[in-house]
Structure formats: C-alpha cells, structure tokens
Amino acid sequence: MLKRLQSFFSHKVVRNIGRYTWLTFKWTFITILVCGFLAAGAIFGYTSALVKDDPVRSKEEILAKMEENAMTGFVYFNDDMELGQLRSDEDRRMATYDEIPKLVMEALVAVEDSNFYEHMGFDVKGVFRAVKQKVFNEPIQTGGSTITQQLARRVFLSMDRELSRKVKEILLSVRIERIMTKEQIITAYLNKVPFGTGANGYNVHGIKAAAKGIFGIDNLNELNLAQSAYLAGLPQLPSSYSAFKGNGEFDEPGFNRAVERQHWVLKRMLETEKITEEEYQEALSFNLRDSLSEPQEKAYTTYPNLMIEVEKKATEALLSVKYPEVLEKKEENKEAYQEAYKETQQELFRGGYKVYTTIDKTLYDAMQAIANEPSHFLPDHPEAGVEQIGAIMINNEDGAILGMIEGRSGSFNHATQAYRQPGSTMKPIAAYLPALEKGAIQPGGVIDDSPVVLKNGNSGWHIPENWNHRFQGLITAREALNQSYNIPAIKLFLNEVGIEEAWNFARQLGITSITEEDNYSQTGVIGGMYKGVSVEEMTNAYTAIPNKGAFNDAYMIRKIESADGKIIYEHKHEPTQVFSEQTAYLMTDMLRTVITSGTGKNIKTYLKNYGKFPISGKTGSTNEDGDAWFVGYSPDITVGVWAGYSEPKYKLSSKNGSTMHAMKVWSLVMDAAYEKKPELFKTDKFERPDDIVEMTVSNLSGKLPSDLTRSTGHLVTDLFNRKYVPTEVDDVLVKMKYITYNGVNYLPNPATPDDMLKEQVVIKRPESIASILNRIKEVSSSLPANKRKSLSAYIPKDAGMDAPTETDPRAGDGKAPEPPTNLVFTRSGDTNTLSFAPSASSDVVGYRIYRTDGVKSFERMNGKVVIAGEENVFSGLPYSFGSGYYVTAVDVEGKESAPSRIVFNDSINPDLILPGGDSGQNNSEVKGNSNGGEELGPPSGVKAKMNGKALQITWKGNKASQYNVYYSEKEDGPFQKIGSTKGDTEFNYYASELEGYYRVTASNGSKESSPSAAVHFES
C-alpha cells in the first residue's frame, strides 16, 4: 500500500498538479494577508481620523470623572426636619454599590445589556440585535450600546449621533472596562443616568433620587420587584416615561408608557431566568399607581423667600471656610468677593450639602400666616402697591434666627435686604446705651429738651424738632425716652457720647450699615442716616439688652455637612460683652415704661397675652411716616418689625391706623410665639443685677435734692447704677427778680418799676432760654423758608421757671406809652372781669388798674398788674354799686400812660370821665344812625370764634374811625353795646356766658351806621 502511494505521488503529472496547487494556495494566502493588512490599515487610519480630536484620558482622569457628580443639597429646620431641596436643575443623591439591591441591577442588565458581565466594553451581539430591531421596525428597541458605552457617552462625550462619537464611545468603553470593575461601572451608571421627573417637580438623576422622587422610598432595599423593574426601564427615554410633570402633578400618559416599559423589563428578566414565572405574575399584578409618591411642591414654592435667604447665608458660611480672607475684605475688594461668592454658591447647589438652619417651622409658619392675613393691613394702594412688613425673631441667648417675615409680596426680603431709616429705634442703641454705660446719664438724670441749633453742612443751619413740635424743657432721661423726644437723644448723641463713639458702639452691636457719611450726620440718632439699617441688624442689636450686655451676631446656619456627612461649617457661639449688666437692666427698665406709659402704650391693648410675660420695647417712625418700627423683647426672644411701602415716598398715616401696624404685628407675633412655643418664655422676669439702687433726686438736675428742692417738690425717684449715683447737691434753684417778655424771662432794666417784676424761685439751666432764642434769631434768615417759625414756637414748656442771664431787650422811646383800649367789663356774681386791648406802644412792660367806688377819686389797686404778653384781663375785681375802673400802660423806663376810658359797674358818672378818655357808655341799646352828616354803610363779614379765653369778633372795615359791638341773647334783640374799637376790625370779649348773637356798627364822630347782620355763636 505504501509502495502504491509512493508510486502515485512520484508520477510526473501528479507532482505538477501538487506544485501548482501549492503555489495557488500560497499566493492566495499572501494576497488575502496583504489585503487584510491593507484593510486593517485603512480601518485603523479611518478610525484614527475619526478619533484624532479625542484626548487619551488617563486612569486618574477617568476615575475622577466617574466620581464627579452634581448632587442635590438639602435644607433643614432647627429640629432637623427637611425644609426642602436647594435650587438645582436636577435631584441627584448618591448610592454605594452595597446600597443598590440586586433586583435593580438584574433588571437593568436584563433590559439594557444582558451580556454586561461577559463583554469587554461593547457587545457584537447587542449591535446586531439593535440593527435587526431597527431594520424590521420592531416595537421594542433595545439599542446597541452597552451599559459601559452609555456611561462613557454620558460622562465624556456628547449625545449626538455622528459615527465618530460611536467609535469614540466604543474605544472609551474598552478603556473604562480595563480601568474599572463591573461593580464600579454599574454603580456609576445608576448614580448618573436620569430617571425622569419626580413628584416634587425636579428631574431625578440616579437610582436613589429616583426611588425617593417617584416612590417616596429612602432605603433602596425597600423597592420591590415591580418598582425595581419600573425604575430600570426609565433611563432609555426618561422624559417620555415620566409619571410626573414639571410642577409635580401626575402625568397619566407618561405613567402608562412607563408601565408598558416595565412589562418589557419584567419579560426580559423572566427570559434571562432572573425571576420565576410566579414572581413575574406577581410583579405584573402590583398596583404601581398607588405606590407612587404624592405630588409635592418645591421648597422654592412653599418657602421661596426663606430658601433664597438660606442660599445667601449658607454661601457666606461656606465662604468663611473656603475664602476667609476674601470674606473679611469684601468691601475693599468687591470683585474678588463676587467671584468667590459665585463659585461657592455653585458648589453649594451641586455639592450635595446638607444645610441645617435655626428656623423654627412652627414660628415661621405662624409669622407667615400673620403677614398673609389682609385684615392686618391696608388695602393695596393703586400706586404704592402692597403695604409691606419686615420682621424677624431672634433668640437672645445665642443669636439664632427663629423666624421672619420677608414681606407680603415679591422676592425682595424686607427683613434682611431692605435698609430703611430707623427713626427713634436708634435712640437706645446710639444715645442712651452708650451714655448709660459711661455714666453720662441715668434714668433719673435730667436733660434739657430745649432747642438746639445745628450746622447743616455747607447749606446753612438746622433746628430739629420733636414729633409733637413742642419743647418740654427739663425732663428726666426716662421721660424723654418714654415719649420719644428727639432733642434729648440728639444732645446725648452729640454732647455726652459723641458721634464717633456712638457709631462705634452701634457697630459693636452689629449695625454694619453705618457709612462714612454718617460720621457727619448730627441727627443720625433719630434716623437721619445715609443708608439706614435692616430689620435684622436693628433687632440683632436689641438682643444684647435682655442678654445682659452680651452681643451675639445673629445667625441662621447652624452647620453644613458635605454629602458624605463631614461637618464643613459649624456656627460658633462667641458672645462679646459690649456693656455691663447694670446698663442692660437700666435700659430694659426704661424701655419697659415706654410700653407702660410712653409711645408704646398701645401694646397693652394689642398684645392679647399682655402681663403674662415681661416685655420692653421701643417705637420708631420717620418723617411724614414713611416708616414705622417696633422692636421689643422678653427675657428670651427679641422681635423687630418694620412697616411701610417698598418706595419710601409713599407714606403710612395715623388717620387710617397704619402707623400702628408695626406694633400690631409685633403683638401678633409675640402672642403666636407664646401660644405655640411656650418654652421660649421660660424666664419670668428680667433679672436685676447687683449694684442697681433706687434713689430720690432733683427732677431739675438729677443731683441730690437740697432743702429748697424738697420744699418745692422737685423730686423724682428712679433706678441708678451704684457706680454712677449722684454725689453733688442740687444747686439749680435760685430766687431772683425778673421780667417776662414774649414768654421768656429776662433780667429787668434798672428803670423798670418793681411792680412789673416777678420774684420767685427759678431754675438755672445749662443755657438760658433767652440765649437759645438769640442764637435762633441769628440763624433764622439762613433757614429754608418753609422751616422758619416765630420765636415763640421754640419756647420750652417750662420757660416760666427759667433763670434769666440776658437783659430785657426792650428800650424806652422817652415818651409815655399809649393807653390800652377796648375795655370790656363783665360781671359774674359778686366779682367782675375787665378785659382790654393792649397799648400800641412797643416798649410797654405791663398794665396797672385803678378803681373808684363811685364817690371817691380813683386809686391804684396795688398788687393788681398784668404783664405785657400775658392775657389782657384783670379778674376777681370786687363788685359794688357805682364802682368804676380804668387801666394804664407802663413802659420799660417806668413811664405811665394816660388812663384808658372808664368803665362802670352799673351807671355812668360823667364827672369822673377823664379828659381825652373814651366815652364810658357801655350799656346803651343800639339806636341806629345818629342825625346829620353822610350815612355810613354797616360793616360786613362779621365772624365770632374763641381765641384763648376770649371770644374774638372780627369784621371787614369801611374806613370808620370807630366800630361798636353789640350783643343779644336772641336774634331779634334787644341788643346792648358791649364795647368799641378805635378803627380796629377785631374785638376780644370776655364774659362768663358767651353764647348769643353779635353785630357791629361803624361810626365817624356822632354818625353811626345801621347794624351788620347778626352772627350767632354757640359755646
């Protein structure tokens, strides 16, 4: 057999066939090999061209990108209850591999990449399956991309459909598979892919956010098979398969499509033997609709202003950790601060931080309910809009912000962003507290509420006023604060404390809005600031008072944790002792009486629970009521409230009660806190520290009372810091002679008669009233025209007790003065009253009265004088039949006028009418015109009104030399003459009974007109 084979293959023909066959095979193989290399080279070249712009990523870069996730941050109330999600485009919560249930991963692999655990990054079978489904337009499209490819595309590439992207995706997937384990890849995938919209309206990314957002499940292990399959089917088309709309409402069509997708996922799990037929049927029958999370509003819908404020405060807190030097110098380098702020805020939104606030949900909701109740405010104004409220509540002990009212409309925060003039709420902070602390004043100390003339920059002068446009004179500091008088606060601010020291003191209490311009604002203490203050700042400053002088900067952020639970920021309690406990207690007691008997007394009506817990507080208002404030506190919490319109040009009004709204809202907030959070009122009184004593002092000087002080009753009892009790005896009371002119006391001219002088105990003030008025007179011409007033408007209430230092400015003219006119005699029982019109001479200092009993000649009534400027009435004159009187004027040099006309009780004795005097007739009836001469027309426009204690009758003149005034109880008479004037068109009538009818006639010598129409006066 062997020989036959050898013989066969040795045959020439066979050898030729074998050689040609071998050559053919060899060259065919070489050709195929060469073509293969050429094709591979072409493919390589083409592939290289497609991916030439794609960088080669290092292992470190790939791993870092996989771990890089924009995670959802959350905000919590002070009891750690979730407030809401921080602002972001998506809701993403990270899960570890161990947290993800096996069911979820099996469902995902079954529907997205059944060969996930076998392939090296891409799956040839999967590609052909996808092509087949596409070509035959099958209802179920699985796609050809593996889980690794989808991950690569989402993390590193775009979502376009170019071939180059697909090639890059495959190559990148292969590299990812070499660097990462399958566990790492599927975990990264399930943390990064979108799952549609959750019940809160956010786009949910990652399996953990999806479970929470769609089913309300925090623990992934609580997901059942039906829910796991539902979630696993969503990443293919998350927007189409979403069960919720962007506002959190249920989307039925989207849900139905997602359920169909879930059925396919379950079928694939059954086909790949991941579940049994029984599990499959059970999952299909599960009611997914009922297991969905209830629709939820976003925190930016339910708590919009609060969430925005938390963002700001949390960003600042993170800045203090990341860029402390930038935060510290933010005013000096605003550009660097803004850049750092923006970067930090983005990190806050994307970093998965947990922000824990101090906000008490119960209190915050109660405050919002108060702001949202229209009956608490004015109806919306057609131009001004909504009446706004800014309010904040702070814990005194540590400065924690417990609640706030940001406003009643819009996103602008009127509690933290709005800077408004503080009005009188600044007085305790920049005047009384620093003055008390340095011993410049005590509650029973005395301040002179008299005019102060201030230089108004380069534009002239300014004379500030009190809210009531009056000056009270010497008053205690407590009373000045009780009634919120401006002048005492200004004097403390300027003279006792000093502007610079006052503002530095306020800065220590957290008032950071003080500007360089405020260093020149002499009225800053009453609200005349360049920028103003926020409600947060002002309330924060007040918290130091009930906190015994220790200041805590108000804060809203307790702590911030990173996504992995590490504490990034935590608030530190670092109180600063700004003033003593004694000063704090005295200030509290003074502010207590602001409520009990001062400008805040309406709190006693508004506060439903008044008397159940101790309170103190201060009102505040600005010019023309553009702003209304009330800042008040209990021992444990402080609440500050501002009311007004967004634009200061629109005003509140006392007529409609809106100027009281700050006090009303404050009361409503305190009532709500007391009823809903009684634990915030654990302290039942303001604790009185050592070295607070009670003393009785002079209420004219604040010094120890002298015997004269005691005998005149000028005493006040109040609280003092033992360190600053008075040691000097009161020396301001002196007895001296003086003369009063235009309501001001002066030293008399040496020639002025003694009977025109007063002698009594008067008060030596820091500066006499006459001196103050002289200075006002000097600058009055430089005041704005609408600010000029008569000097009488600046005379304090107690000017009559002023010890003069200036001499009477009146000078005599060397002639005897003109006598008084228009004498009117009125009888009431056994006494008479005599009124008169003053002398026309300007140097008159007073008037004397002379009397006759009708038989004897006239005699001067000693002790009976009327000082010029006082009411022109001699009262208490004795009655006797036939008695008569006349009055003379006395000038500054002692010269006495001729007698006035004589008036009698009952009858006229012509022999006693003095030469040159007026007719003594005063009780004749009106007879009409006298005979002879040209007839005069009657006066017109007769009016009657009260002027002090006198009835003032006026009319329009007609060039008559004399006018006669008549009176009757009845309109039809009879009328009796009650007086006359020498050409004047005004007559002042004094009587015990003024009601009745009055008319006037005109006369020239013996000619008298017919009477005017009668005017009726009702008292």
LINMO-V210453 format. One line per field, one symbol per residue. phi: phi as a letter, one per 20 degrees, with the letter a starting at -180 (. if undefined). burial: b if it has 16 or more other C-alpha atoms within 10 Angstrom, else e. Layout:
phi->???
burial->???
This chain:
phi->.ffffffffefgffffffffffffffffffffffffffffffffffffffdfeefeefffffffffeecedfecdcffdmffereffafbdccecegfeeffgfffffffedafdgedfdpccfgffffffgfffelffddemeefgfffffffeddedfdffffffgffffffffffedefffffffffedfecndefenefecnfffffffedmdeeffefefffffgffefgfbfffeeecefenffdfgffffffgfffffffffffelecegfffffffefefgfefffgcefgfefcfffffffgfffffffgfefcfffffdffecffffffffffffffffdemfddddefegffffffffffeegfecffgefdfnefeccbbdcfffcnfeeaadeqdanefefecefdcfelfffgffdcffffffemfbcgefdceecgcddfdledpcbdfcefemcdenfcffffffgelfffgfffffeeedngfffffffffdneeefdffffdefdgfdoeefdocefffffgffffffemneddffbddfacdffenefebbfdecfdeebffffgfffffffffgefbdfeffgfefegegnebfbbabebbcglmfcccbdbbdfdcccdcdcrdgeffedebffdnffefffffgffffffffeecffecfeeaffeffmdcdcdcfedcmeffefffffemecbdbecfgfcffdeegceecdbebcdclncecfffgeffffeddcafcdeegbfffffffffffegfefggfdecffffdefgdgfdfefcdegffcfdndfffffclfcdcdbmeccccdbeffffedfdacdccccendeffcfefndccegoefebddmffebfnfcbbccdcefenfdfffffecdfcbddgfeffgnefgefbceffdnfffnmffefffcmfccbfcmedeedcbefcmfebcddccbfdfenfecfdrbcenfdbcdddafcdfqdcbcddbcmeecffffffdecde
burial->eeeeeeeeeeeeeeeeeeeeeeeeeeeeeeeeeeeeeeeeeeeeeeeeebbeeeeeeeeeebeeebeebbbbbbbbbbeeeebbbbbbebbbbbbebeebbebbbbbbbbbbbbbbeebbbbbeebbebbbebeeeeeeeebbbbbbbbbbbbebbbeeeeeebbbebbbbbbbbbbebeebeebbbbbbbbbbbbbbbbbbbbbbbbbbbbbbbbbeebeebebbbbbbbbbbbbebbbbbbbbbbbbbeeebbbebbebbbbbbbbbbebebbeeeebeebbeeeeeeebbbbbbbbbeebebbbbbbbebbbbbbbeeebeebbeeeeeeeeebeebbeebbebbbbbbbbbbbbbbbebbebbbebbeeeeebeeeeeeeebbbbbbbbbbbbbbbbbbbbbbbeeeebbbbebbbbbbbbbbbbbbbbbbbbebebbbbbbbbbbbbeeeeeeeebbbbbbeeebbbbbbbbbbbbbbbbbbbbbbbbbebbbbebbbebbbbbbbebbeeebbebbbbbbbbbbbbbbbbbbbbbbbbbbbbbbbbbbbbbbbbbbbeeeeebeeeeebebbbbbbbbbbbbbbbbbbbbebbbbbbeebbebeeeebbbbbbbbbeebbbbbbbbbbbbbbbbbbbbbbebebbbeeeeebbbbbbbbbbbbbbbbbeeeeeebeeeebeebeebeeebbbbbbbbbbbeebeeeebbbebbbbeeebbeebbbbbeeebbbbbebbbbbbbeebbeebbeeebbbbbeebbbebbeebeebbeebeeeeeeeeeebbbebbbbbbbbeebebebeeebbbbbbbbbbbbeeeebbbbbbbbebbbbbbbbbbbbbbeeebeeeeebbbbbeeebbbeebebbeebbbbbbbbbbbbbbbbbbbbbbbebbbeebbbeeebebbbbeebeebeeeeeebbbbbebbbeeeeebbbbbbebbebebbbbbbbbebeeebbbbbbbebbbbbbbbbeebbbbbbbbbbbeebbbbbbbbbbbee
